[in-house]
Amino acid sequence: MQKSIGRYMQEIRDVVKAGLSRRELLRMGLVSGSSGLLALYGLRHFKPYWGHAQLAAQELTFNSPPNTPFVDPLPIPQALQPTTLFPAPTKGTNPVASAVTGFTEAVRPDHQRWTEFGGQSDTGAGFTGPQYEIIEQAIEHDFYPARDGVPSSTIWTFVDATNGNTGPLRVYARYGKPAVVRIHNDLPEENNGFGINQTSTHLHNAHNASESDGGPTHFYDAGHFKDYHYPNVRAGFASTHPTSILNGFEVPGDVRETLSFLWFHDHRFDFTAQNVYKGLVGLYTLFSDDIGLDTGDETTGLRLPSGAYDIPMVFADKVFDPTTGELFFDHFNIDGILGDKYTVNGKIQPYLEVKKRKYRFRFLDAGPSRAYEFFLSNGQPFIQISNDGNLLPRPLSRQSIRLGVAERVDVIVDFSKAKSGDKIYLQNRLQQLNGRGPTGKIIAPTNLVEFRVVGEAPDPSHIPATLLPLPDRRPTVRSRKWDFGRSGGAWVVNGEFFDPDVIRAFPRQNTAELWTLTSGGGWLHPVHNHLEEFQILSRNGKAVPVDERARKDVVRLGDSTIGTDNTRELQLFLQFRDFLGDYPLHCHNVLHEDHAMMVRWEVVP
């Protein structure tokens, strides 16, 4: 039975109005104060209405307006431009209003290790490293090509305050150069049906203090900014590895913990799925020229493809209202949302003109719930150089690569043997019928990006024989078990819903632990932990495949994790170094995360 989204939303409003007043809805954060549209979260709060809501959701079947593929060029994420912040950054909450927006800083804890990494004073203002300024705003965005006549959608995105460039933006960061990123929340109360104008920007996989981690409970309201302090230093600098050496360069921390491809996104608990789906996504690439490794220059260090030949791709499937063409979010689907339109960097099925040379592509599955298995249409293999953006010990030749939500991979694709005029497609061939997860079956392809070979270009880049060895593992001080399950129509960890006021574990600073993750059948959970990467020790008690012998921050748990194989138990090695404070462990199928599949833990002295 097909019906318009407007009618569906009216049914939902009728359900909620039957038992809750508008005041109660506003108090619980369920509607926009100006529009009255439902912005439902946490269906665990709505058990009396769950049956009715489920029926309404089951009746919703529709297809997005059709699109013409490969009309628009792939948008290339623009570099966020450095600036000089006013007021100058401070260790504590800044009391001075911004010259850009007039906002004051949201109350936050003091920055840890402030003067150690760029701060000029514990009491005064000033910062010596790169400074950036971002404004979260609502803008009109065209997902579809103009020729299709589908109107734009209102999205929320990160905007460069220096030049007005819109997301996905890319921060070019470098080890040894601490940075402050100031993020202004200028989002409207009007949400067009989903999203909330409270945000907490998480720099995914960064080794940061908790007050700059962007954790789920560290959100702030519209009309304020927050300064995020990114030390850009390797893990272990204050404990296990005060310094280490690579290629003759001595630096703080463990050089084997060097990060490469990070991303940032909103993480406000109960609304992460809505706000990220709405567009609050950015990229943060971290170069290691301080040790002559991943330098961003294809004539030095590892000599990886760089500059115009280093291109991130953010994959996010979407659903659009067939009657209005507007971006749509299904509030009552807590299993996981699958879109019928595939966007890459915000455009549906774009094309990219490529030269006959090597490229570095950085793939990110931004969700909300789809897993991908990438192939090239000409049968050519990928050269995989990272897992979750972290350099592998050595490059791997892979015919296909599987990613769960929030996983990342860097690959090199060599177009040198192609002919001018050739068209090669980046494809997804992984079957997924619903938000529970993929079946694991490889099926007929969906073409995501069309590569158009257009001519020659010099290519001094190189595929090295080795990249970066894995860090040593040290003895663990204790073990913990986390079971990812389902209860009462929502998602739980160890049988409990997420409670933002509860800390569930207290690992000691500068220790290591063994964590066991388990899950029952029927689902795929891409599990993410903050602060530090982990190493996967085993899947179901067996050795992991070669591409997972890596440093990871997301791991697939449950059904179809590897091929059609299921994983019911994972063992991970983790460390908790350098910073104190609270961090989360959660499923990164963001519908699961927002419906209680998350815990908070805290590093203590």
C-alpha positions in Angstrom: 0.0 0.0 0.0 1.6 3.3 -1.1 1.0 6.5 0.7 2.6 9.9 0.9 5.1 10.7 3.6 2.9 13.6 4.7 0.0 11.2 5.4 2.4 8.8 7.2 3.7 11.6 9.4 0.1 12.7 10.2 -0.6 9.1 11.4 2.4 9.3 13.6 1.3 12.6 15.0 -2.1 11.2 15.7 -0.5 8.2 17.6 1.5 10.4 19.8 -1.2 13.0 20.4 -3.5 10.3 21.6 -1.5 10.0 24.8 1.0 12.9 25.2 0.4 16.6 25.3 2.4 19.1 23.3 4.1 20.3 26.4 5.2 16.7 27.2 6.5 16.2 23.7 8.5 19.4 23.9 9.9 18.4 27.3 11.1 15.0 25.9 12.5 16.6 22.8 10.1 14.8 20.4 8.9 17.7 18.3 10.2 20.9 16.9 8.9 23.8 18.8 8.1 25.8 15.7 6.9 23.2 13.2 5.2 20.7 15.4 6.6 17.9 13.2 7.6 14.7 15.0 11.3 14.2 15.7 10.9 10.9 17.4 13.8 9.3 19.2 14.1 6.5 21.8 11.0 4.5 21.1 11.7 2.8 24.4 9.9 5.8 25.9 6.7 5.0 23.8 5.9 1.4 24.7 2.1 2.2 25.2 2.0 3.2 21.5 4.5 0.8 20.1 2.1 -1.6 18.4 0.2 1.2 16.6 3.4 2.9 15.5 4.8 -0.4 14.2 1.7 -0.9 12.1 1.9 2.6 10.7 5.6 1.9 9.8 4.9 -1.4 8.2 2.3 0.1 5.8 4.9 2.6 4.5 6.2 1.5 1.1 7.4 3.9 -1.5 10.2 4.6 -3.9 12.2 7.8 -4.2 11.8 9.8 -7.4 13.9 8.4 -10.2 17.3 9.8 -11.0 19.5 9.9 -14.1 22.8 8.4 -13.2 26.3 9.8 -13.8 25.2 13.3 -14.8 26.7 15.3 -11.9 30.5 15.3 -11.2 31.7 13.8 -7.9 32.0 16.7 -5.5 35.5 16.9 -4.1 35.6 17.8 -0.4 37.0 21.3 0.0 39.9 22.0 2.4 38.8 23.8 5.6 40.8 27.1 5.6 43.0 28.1 8.6 42.0 31.3 10.3 42.7 33.3 13.4 40.0 32.8 16.0 38.4 35.7 17.9 38.1 35.5 20.7 41.4 33.6 21.0 41.0 30.0 22.4 41.3 29.5 26.1 41.9 26.5 28.4 38.6 27.0 30.2 35.2 28.0 28.8 35.6 31.2 26.8 33.5 34.1 28.1 34.0 36.4 25.1 31.4 36.5 22.3 32.5 35.4 18.8 33.2 38.0 16.2 31.7 35.7 13.6 28.3 34.8 15.1 28.1 36.7 18.4 27.8 33.3 20.2 29.5 32.6 23.5 31.1 29.2 24.2 29.1 26.4 25.7 30.2 25.4 29.2 32.7 22.6 29.1 35.5 21.1 31.2 39.0 22.6 30.9 41.1 21.3 28.1 43.5 18.6 29.3 47.3 19.1 28.5 46.4 22.5 27.1 49.9 24.2 27.3 51.6 20.9 26.3 49.8 21.1 22.9 49.5 24.6 21.6 47.9 26.6 24.4 49.9 29.7 25.4 48.6 29.9 29.0 46.6 28.2 31.6 45.0 31.4 32.6 45.0 33.7 29.5 44.0 33.4 25.9 46.1 32.2 22.9 46.9 29.2 20.8 50.0 28.7 18.6 48.8 25.9 16.3 46.4 25.9 13.3 42.9 27.3 14.0 39.7 26.5 12.1 36.2 27.8 12.3 33.0 25.9 11.3 29.3 26.9 11.4 26.6 24.3 11.6 23.8 25.6 9.4 20.7 24.6 7.4 21.2 25.0 3.6 19.4 23.9 0.5 21.1 21.1 -1.3 20.5 19.3 -4.6 21.1 15.6 -4.3 19.6 15.0 -7.8 20.8 16.3 -11.2 19.0 19.4 -12.3 17.7 17.6 -15.4 15.5 15.4 -13.2 13.5 18.3 -11.8 13.6 17.0 -8.2 13.6 20.0 -5.8 16.4 20.6 -3.3 16.2 19.4 0.3 17.0 21.3 3.4 20.1 19.7 5.0 22.2 20.5 8.0 25.9 20.7 7.3 29.3 22.1 8.3 30.1 25.4 6.6 33.6 26.9 6.5 33.3 30.3 8.3 36.2 31.8 6.3 34.7 31.3 2.8 31.3 29.7 3.0 32.3 26.4 1.5 29.8 23.6 2.5 30.3 20.0 3.5 31.6 17.6 3.4 34.6 19.7 4.3 38.1 18.2 4.8 40.6 19.2 7.4 44.2 18.6 6.4 45.9 18.0 9.7 49.5 17.1 10.5 51.2 15.3 13.4 53.2 17.7 15.6 50.8 20.6 14.8 48.0 20.7 17.5 44.8 22.4 16.2 41.7 24.1 17.6 38.5 23.7 15.6 35.7 26.1 16.7 32.3 24.8 15.9 29.3 27.2 16.1 25.8 25.7 16.4 23.6 27.9 14.2 21.0 25.3 13.5 17.4 26.3 13.4 14.6 25.0 15.7 12.6 24.2 12.5 13.7 20.7 11.6 11.5 19.8 8.6 10.5 16.6 10.4 13.7 15.2 11.8 16.9 16.2 13.6 17.5 18.3 16.7 19.5 21.5 17.0 21.7 20.3 19.8 25.1 18.8 18.7 28.3 17.2 19.8 30.9 16.8 17.1 32.9 13.6 17.4 36.2 13.3 15.7 36.0 9.6 14.9 39.1 7.6 15.8 41.1 10.5 17.2 43.3 10.2 20.3 41.7 13.2 22.1 40.8 14.1 25.7 37.2 13.4 26.5 36.1 17.1 26.6 37.2 17.3 22.9 36.0 13.8 21.9 32.5 14.9 21.0 30.9 12.2 23.1 27.1 11.6 23.1 26.4 13.5 26.4 28.7 16.5 25.6 26.1 18.3 23.4 25.3 22.0 23.4 22.4 24.2 22.2 22.1 26.4 19.2 23.4 29.9 19.8 26.7 28.7 21.2 30.1 27.5 20.0 32.6 25.0 21.3 36.4 24.9 20.9 37.6 21.4 20.2 41.3 20.9 21.0 43.0 18.3 18.8 46.6 17.6 20.0 47.5 15.5 16.9 49.8 13.3 18.9 50.3 9.6 18.9 48.9 7.4 21.6 51.3 6.5 24.5 53.1 9.8 24.7 52.4 10.2 28.4 52.9 6.6 29.4 54.2 3.6 27.3 56.0 5.6 24.6 57.2 9.0 25.7 59.1 9.0 22.4 59.7 6.6 19.5 61.7 6.7 16.3 60.9 6.0 12.6 63.0 6.8 9.6 65.4 8.6 11.9 62.8 11.0 13.3 62.0 10.9 17.0 58.5 12.0 18.1 56.2 11.8 21.1 54.1 8.6 21.3 54.3 5.3 19.5 55.0 5.8 15.8 53.2 2.5 15.1 49.9 4.1 16.4 50.0 6.7 13.5 46.5 7.5 12.3 45.6 8.5 8.7 41.9 8.9 7.8 39.5 10.2 10.4 36.0 11.7 10.0 33.8 13.9 12.2 30.1 13.7 12.7 27.4 14.7 15.1 27.0 12.4 18.1 24.2 13.8 20.2 22.7 10.7 21.9 19.2 9.6 20.7 19.6 11.9 17.6 22.9 10.8 16.0 21.1 8.9 13.2 18.9 11.9 12.3 21.6 14.6 12.5 24.2 12.6 10.5 21.6 11.5 7.9 20.7 15.2 7.6 24.3 16.0 6.7 26.5 16.7 9.7 29.6 14.8 8.3 33.1 16.0 7.6 36.6 14.5 6.9 39.9 14.8 8.8 43.0 13.4 7.2 46.1 13.3 9.4 49.5 13.3 7.6 52.7 12.0 9.2 55.5 14.0 7.4 57.1 14.4 10.9 58.4 10.8 10.5 58.6 10.8 6.7 55.7 8.4 6.3 52.3 9.4 4.9 53.4 12.9 3.9 50.7 14.1 1.5 53.5 14.5 -1.1 53.9 11.6 -3.6 57.6 12.4 -4.1 58.5 11.9 -0.4 57.9 9.3 2.4 55.7 6.4 1.2 55.1 8.3 -2.0 51.4 7.5 -2.0 49.1 9.2 -4.5 48.5 12.8 -3.2 47.0 16.1 -3.9 44.4 16.0 -6.7 44.9 12.2 -6.8 43.9 11.7 -3.1 40.1 11.7 -3.0 37.7 10.8 -0.2 34.3 9.3 -1.0 31.5 9.4 1.6 28.9 6.7 0.9 25.4 7.3 2.3 22.2 5.9 1.0 19.1 8.1 1.2 15.3 8.0 0.8 13.3 10.9 -0.8 9.6 11.6 -0.5 8.0 10.5 -3.9 5.5 13.4 -3.7 7.8 16.3 -2.7 11.3 15.0 -3.5 12.5 16.0 0.0 14.9 14.0 2.0 13.0 11.7 4.3 13.8 9.9 7.6 11.7 7.0 8.9 11.4 7.6 12.7 9.7 4.2 13.4 12.3 2.0 11.8 14.7 1.1 14.5 16.2 -2.0 12.8 18.0 0.2 10.3 17.2 2.5 7.4 18.1 1.5 3.8 17.9 4.1 1.1 17.0 3.4 -2.5 19.3 6.2 -3.7 23.1 6.0 -3.3 24.9 9.2 -2.7 28.6 9.8 -2.8 29.9 13.1 -1.3 26.3 14.2 -1.4 25.4 13.5 -5.0 23.4 10.5 -6.4 25.6 8.3 -8.6 28.1 10.9 -9.7 31.0 10.5 -12.2 34.7 11.3 -11.8 37.1 12.1 -14.6 40.4 10.2 -14.0 43.8 10.3 -15.6 45.8 7.2 -16.6 47.7 7.0 -13.4 47.3 5.8 -9.7 44.7 7.3 -7.4 44.2 7.0 -3.6 40.6 6.7 -2.7 39.5 7.0 0.9 36.1 5.1 1.3 33.8 5.9 4.2 30.5 4.1 4.9 28.6 6.9 6.6 25.5 4.8 7.0 22.9 5.0 8.4 22.6 1.1 8.2 23.9 -0.3 4.9 27.0 -2.4 4.5 28.8 -2.4 1.2 31.0 -4.7 -0.8 33.0 -2.8 -3.3 34.1 -4.1 -6.7 35.5 -2.5 -9.9 33.5 -3.3 -13.0 36.5 -4.3 -15.1 37.6 -7.0 -12.6 40.6 -5.0 -11.6 41.7 -5.5 -7.9 42.0 -2.8 -5.3 45.3 -2.3 -3.6 44.2 -1.9 0.0 46.6 0.1 2.2 44.6 0.8 5.3 41.8 -0.5 7.5 39.7 2.1 9.3 42.1 4.6 7.8 45.1 3.2 9.6 48.0 2.0 7.5 48.3 -1.8 7.3 51.7 -3.6 7.7 51.8 -4.1 4.0 49.5 -3.5 1.0 47.0 -6.1 0.0 45.6 -7.0 -3.4 41.8 -7.4 -3.0 39.1 -8.2 -5.6 36.5 -6.8 -3.3 36.3 -4.9 0.0 33.4 -5.0 2.6 32.6 -2.1 4.9 30.1 -1.8 7.7 28.8 1.6 8.9 31.7 3.9 10.0 34.4 1.6 8.7 36.9 3.2 6.4 39.5 1.9 3.9 42.1 3.5 1.7 42.7 1.9 -1.6 44.9 2.6 -4.6 43.4 2.2 -8.0 45.8 2.2 -11.0 44.1 3.5 -14.2 47.4 3.5 -16.2 46.4 0.5 -18.4 43.0 1.9 -19.2 42.3 3.6 -22.5 41.1 7.1 -23.0 37.3 7.1 -23.2 36.9 4.0 -21.0 34.2 3.9 -18.4 34.9 1.9 -15.2 32.4 1.6 -12.4 32.8 1.5 -8.7 30.1 -1.0 -7.7 28.3 -2.4 -4.6 27.4 -6.0 -5.0 26.4 -6.9 -1.4 22.8 -8.0 -0.9 21.0 -6.3 1.9 17.2 -6.7 2.1 16.6 -4.7 5.4 18.3 -2.7 8.1 19.2 -5.8 10.1 22.3 -6.4 8.0 23.5 -8.0 4.7 22.8 -11.5 3.7 26.4 -11.9 2.7 25.4 -12.9 -0.8 27.1 -11.3 -3.8 24.6 -10.2 -6.4 24.2 -8.2 -9.6 26.0 -4.8 -9.2 24.7 -1.4 -8.4 27.0 1.2 -10.0 27.9 3.9 -7.5 30.5 6.0 -9.3 31.4 6.2 -13.0 35.2 6.7 -13.6 35.8 8.3 -17.0 39.3 7.9 -18.3 40.2 11.2 -20.0 44.0 11.2 -20.7 47.5 11.1 -19.4 49.2 12.6 -16.3 52.6 12.3 -14.7 52.7 9.7 -11.9 55.6 9.8 -9.4 53.6 7.9 -6.8 54.5 4.5 -5.6 53.0 1.4 -4.0 55.5 0.5 -1.3 56.2 -3.1 -0.3 55.6 -2.3 3.4 53.7 0.4 5.3 53.6 0.4 9.1 54.1 -2.5 11.6 51.5 -3.2 14.2 52.1 -2.0 17.8 53.2 -4.5 20.4 50.5 -5.9 22.7 51.2 -5.7 26.4 49.7 -7.7 29.3 46.1 -7.0 30.1 45.0 -6.2 33.7 41.4 -7.5 33.4 38.7 -8.7 31.1 35.2 -7.4 30.3 32.3 -8.8 28.3 29.8 -6.8 26.3 26.8 -8.5 24.8 25.0 -6.6 22.0 21.4 -7.7 22.1 17.7 -6.7 21.9 15.1 -6.3 24.6 11.6 -4.7 24.8 11.7 -3.7 21.1 14.9 -1.8 21.3 18.7 -2.4 21.6 20.7 -3.2 24.7 24.2 -3.8 25.9 24.5 -6.5 28.6 20.7 -6.4 28.8 20.5 -2.7 29.6 19.4 0.4 27.7 21.8 3.3 27.4 21.4 5.7 30.3 23.3 9.0 29.8 23.7 9.4 33.6 25.4 6.0 34.1 29.0 5.0 33.7 29.3 1.2 33.2 33.1 0.7 33.4 36.1 2.4 34.9 39.3 1.3 33.2 42.5 2.6 34.8 44.6 5.1 32.9 47.7 3.6 31.1 46.4 0.0 31.4 45.4 -2.6 28.8 42.3 -4.8 28.9 40.8 -7.8 27.0 37.2 -7.1 25.9 34.9 -9.9 24.6 32.0 -8.7 22.4 29.1 -11.1 21.8 25.9 -11.0 19.8 23.0 -13.3 19.0 21.8 -14.1 15.5 19.9 -12.1 12.9 21.8 -8.8 13.0 25.0 -7.0 12.0 26.4 -4.6 14.6 29.4 -2.5 13.5 30.8 -1.8 17.0 32.9 1.4 17.7 35.0 2.3 20.7 36.4 5.8 21.4 39.8 7.1 22.5 42.1 4.4 21.1 42.2 1.8 18.4 42.0 -1.9 19.2 43.4 -5.1 17.7 41.1 -8.0 16.9 42.5 -11.1 18.5 40.0 -13.7 17.3 36.6 -14.3 15.6 34.7 -17.2 17.2 38.0 -18.3 18.7 39.7 -18.4 15.3 42.3 -16.2 13.7 41.1 -13.2 11.8 41.5 -12.6 8.1 44.7 -10.8 6.9 43.0 -7.5 6.3 41.8 -7.4 9.9 45.3 -7.9 11.3 45.3 -4.2 11.7 44.5 -1.3 14.0 40.7 -0.9 14.0 38.2 1.4 15.6 35.0 -0.3 14.2 34.5 -4.1 14.0 31.6 -6.0 12.4 29.8 -8.3 14.9 26.9 -10.7 14.1 25.7 -11.9 10.8 27.7 -11.9 7.5 30.7 -10.3 9.0 33.1 -12.1 6.6 31.5 -13.4 3.4 28.4 -15.3 4.6 30.1 -16.3 7.9 28.6 -15.0 11.2 30.6 -13.9 14.2 29.0 -14.5 17.6 32.1 -13.7 19.7 35.0 -11.3 19.2 38.1 -10.7 21.4 39.8 -7.4 21.4 42.9 -5.9 22.9 42.5 -2.3 24.0 44.6 0.3 25.8 43.5 3.4 27.8 46.3 5.9 27.7 47.2 9.6 28.2 43.8 11.2 28.9 41.1 10.9 31.6 37.3 11.2 31.2 34.3 9.5 29.8 34.0 7.8 26.4 31.3 5.5 24.8 31.2 2.0 23.3 28.3 1.6 20.8 26.9 0.1 17.7 27.4 2.3 14.7 24.3 1.3 12.9 23.1 4.6 14.1 19.5 3.5 14.5 20.7 0.9 17.0 22.9 3.5 18.7 20.0 5.9 19.1 17.7 3.3 20.5 19.9 2.4 23.4 22.8 0.2 22.1 25.5 2.2 23.8 27.4 2.4 27.1 29.6 5.0 28.7 32.9 4.1 30.3 35.4 6.4 32.1 39.2 6.4 32.3 40.2 7.0 35.9 43.6 7.5 37.6 
